[in-house]
Amino acid sequence: MRLSTPRLILRPFTDADAVAVAAMTADAEVMRFFPAARDRAQSDAWLARARANFERQGYGIWAVEAPGIAPFIGFCGLHPVGEEFPCGPTVEVLWTFARAHWRHGYASEAARAAVDFAFSRLGFPGIVAFTTPVNLPSQGVMRAIGMTRDAAEDFDHPRVAEGHPLRRHVLFRTDPAAWSRYWAVRDGEERLLQPEVRRSAAAVDALLAPDFVEFGSSGRVWDRAGIIAALAGEAPAAREVHDFTVRPLADGTALATYRATNRASGRRTLRSSIWQLHDGQWRIRFHQGTLVSPEG
């Protein structure tokens, strides 16, 4: 079973991956949030278990390949969580990437593909992810793919010794409804930031609710027809999205909040939108943008 994303291939491990897996899991920086790095024998034993589990379960942990960049950049996948865990029994999504491939968004891209597979192909009712409180990079990935944390569910890892500084863990969750809502809204917001979409009246029209209204960062209030016309005449500008969140407000209604940065001008805005389901499609009903200072 292989999964593909725009930049990655998630594929079963092969014998040829053993050296790269061992090098990655022997790297103290990569393994700084684990109780210990692995030697070659420990790595080979872990890899054998991972391959056997995948064969037995029909799902598991994939090797991650970046075509044109490297045949192995890390691993990502799904792993059963037993009843000895406070959140179990359930399934977790996990990932580890070689240091040379950090800060490219690969972990988020691979984890999204794995959770998509868990819900759409395997029919799982929920997915968790957990890590230590000090592992902020992994918590950032969990938030970036739409998982949410309830501090009341934080726990002591039953397989980490008492008194170990990494025993405490934070827990994030998602379920099929929350996952679908998050990615429908996020994909819609990101489409509305793309210059080619903003110039297309038909593309924007398909994303706006009939009674759409916007309070612009300039203070102007736009209706549906007005914003479609304004965007069509806007100078093209690429924008980056940060700190994206989606919160349900009611059945079929969700609030999205995020930060956007204009790559050309550096102009930064705080943005919030209300999205609603219309005939099975999420459409934006309200949007507001607020300018922030360069330090904000």
Secondary structure by P-SEA (a helix, b strand, c coil): ccccccccccccccccaaaaaaaaaacccccccccccccaaaaaaaaaaaaaaaaaccccbbbbbbccccccccccbbbbbcccccccccccccccccccccccaaaaaaaaaaaaaacccccccbbbbbbcccaaaaaaaaaaaccccccccccccccccccccccbbbbbbccaaaaaaaaaaaaaaaaaacccccccaaaaaaacccbbbbbccccccccaaaaaaaaaaccbbbbbbcbbbbbbcccccbbbbbbbbcccccbbbbbbbbbbbcccbbbbcbbbbbbbcccc
